[in-house]
Amino acid sequence: MYAIIEACGKQYKVVEGDVVFFEKLDTEAGKKVTFDNVILVSDEKGVQVGNPYVKGVKVEGKVVAHGKGKKIIVFKMKAKKNERKKQGHRQPYTKVEITAIKTPAAKTEKTAEKVEKAEATEKKTTTAKITTTTKTATKKAETK
């Protein structure tokens, strides 16, 4: 089972047990975090795609640590002007371990039952239509 969530302006594919690096979150290390903006959930039953988010699905995680990424060098230069500017940057991040992907199991079972009932009634109506059309076709053939 995996999910695609939206957090910190980006989309992440997460699985239970994964360790994901997010932009810096305002939670302390050791605390739980829930992500409500779930775009897609895939499990053994199938794939659920949200419009824009899947209702009732949450992804839970535990904040492991905060830190800074690798240093990058920002070098700006204007040619022929003897103007140079060197600057470094380290992006802060939050390391989160995904603990659970929670779906509303009871609701999905009920909706699956409703879909099965709807399909069964649909089959009955299509078979009734087929029998009536064959009866009218035979009557027309007899009259000719």
matplotlib code that plots the C-alpha trace (Angstrom):
import matplotlib.pyplot as plt

x = [0.0, 1.3, 0.0, 0.9, 0.7, 1.0, 3.2, 5.3, 4.3, 5.6, 4.2, 5.7, 5.2, 5.2, 4.9, 4.6, 8.0, 9.6, 11.8, 11.1, 12.8, 10.3, 10.9, 11.3, 8.1, 7.2, 7.0, 9.4, 11.4, 9.5, 6.0, 3.4, 2.5, -0.6, -0.9, -4.5, -3.8, -3.7, -3.9, -3.8, -4.0, -3.2, -3.9, -4.9, -8.5, -7.4, -6.5, -8.4, -7.7, -8.9, -10.5, -8.2, -7.8, -9.1, -11.7, -11.2, -7.6, -4.8, -1.1, 0.6, 4.3, 6.7, 9.3, 12.7, 15.0, 15.6, 18.7, 20.3, 21.1, 24.4, 25.9, 25.4, 27.4, 25.5, 28.0, 26.8, 29.0, 28.6, 31.0, 33.3, 32.1, 34.5, 31.3, 31.3, 29.3, 29.8, 27.2, 26.5, 23.1, 22.0, 18.3, 16.7, 14.7, 12.6, 13.2, 9.8, 9.2, 5.8, 4.0, 0.5, -1.7, -5.2, -8.2, -11.9, -12.3, -15.9, -17.0, -15.1, -16.7, -20.2, -19.5, -18.3, -21.5, -23.5, -21.6, -22.2, -25.9, -26.0, -24.2, -26.6, -29.7, -28.0, -27.5, -31.2, -32.4, -30.1, -31.3, -34.9, -34.3, -32.7, -35.6, -38.1, -36.2, -35.9, -39.7, -40.5, -38.0, -39.7, -43.2, -42.0, -40.5, -43.8, -45.9, -43.7]
y = [0.0, 3.4, 7.0, 10.2, 13.1, 16.9, 18.6, 21.7, 22.6, 19.3, 15.8, 12.7, 9.0, 7.3, 3.7, 2.6, 2.4, 4.9, 7.8, 11.0, 14.3, 17.2, 21.0, 22.2, 21.5, 23.3, 20.1, 18.8, 15.6, 12.6, 14.1, 12.7, 14.4, 13.8, 14.7, 15.2, 16.2, 12.7, 12.9, 9.1, 5.9, 2.5, -0.8, -4.4, -3.3, -0.8, 2.8, 5.8, 9.2, 12.3, 15.4, 17.1, 15.0, 11.6, 12.1, 10.3, 9.1, 10.3, 9.5, 9.5, 9.9, 10.5, 13.3, 11.7, 14.7, 18.2, 19.1, 20.9, 19.6, 19.8, 23.2, 24.7, 27.6, 30.5, 32.5, 35.7, 37.5, 40.4, 40.3, 43.3, 45.0, 43.3, 42.4, 39.0, 37.7, 34.2, 32.9, 29.5, 28.0, 25.0, 24.1, 23.0, 19.8, 17.5, 13.8, 12.0, 8.2, 7.2, 5.0, 4.4, 5.1, 5.2, 4.6, 4.5, 0.7, 0.5, 3.1, 1.4, -1.9, -0.3, 1.5, -1.7, -3.5, -0.6, -0.8, -4.6, -4.1, -1.4, -3.7, -6.6, -4.4, -3.0, -6.6, -7.4, -4.4, -5.1, -8.7, -7.6, -5.1, -7.9, -10.3, -7.6, -6.7, -10.3, -10.7, -7.7, -8.9, -12.3, -10.7, -8.5, -11.5, -13.5, -10.6, -10.3]
z = [0.0, -0.9, -1.0, -2.7, -0.3, -0.7, 1.9, 2.0, -1.6, -3.0, -3.7, -2.0, -2.6, 0.8, 2.1, 5.7, 7.2, 4.8, 6.1, 4.1, 4.2, 4.2, 4.2, 7.8, 9.8, 13.1, 15.3, 17.8, 17.4, 18.7, 18.0, 15.6, 12.4, 10.2, 6.6, 5.4, 1.8, 0.2, -3.5, -4.3, -2.4, -3.8, -2.0, -2.8, -3.5, -6.1, -6.7, -5.2, -6.8, -5.2, -6.7, -5.5, -2.3, -1.2, 1.5, 4.9, 4.2, 6.4, 6.6, 10.0, 10.7, 13.5, 13.4, 13.8, 13.6, 12.2, 10.3, 7.4, 3.9, 2.0, 1.4, -2.0, -3.3, -4.9, -7.0, -8.8, -11.2, -13.6, -16.5, -17.1, -13.9, -11.4, -9.4, -7.7, -4.8, -3.2, -0.9, 0.7, 1.6, 3.6, 3.3, 6.6, 6.6, 8.9, 8.8, 9.2, 9.5, 8.0, 10.6, 9.0, 6.1, 7.4, 5.2, 6.2, 5.9, 7.0, 4.4, 1.6, 2.3, 2.3, -0.9, -2.5, -1.5, -3.0, -6.2, -6.4, -5.8, -8.5, -11.0, -10.2, -10.9, -14.0, -15.3, -14.6, -16.5, -19.5, -19.6, -19.5, -22.4, -24.4, -23.9, -24.9, -28.0, -29.0, -28.5, -30.6, -33.3, -33.5, -33.7, -36.6, -38.3, -38.0, -39.3, -42.5]

ax = plt.figure().add_subplot(projection="3d")
ax.plot(x, y, z, "-o")
ax.set_aspect("equal")
plt.show()
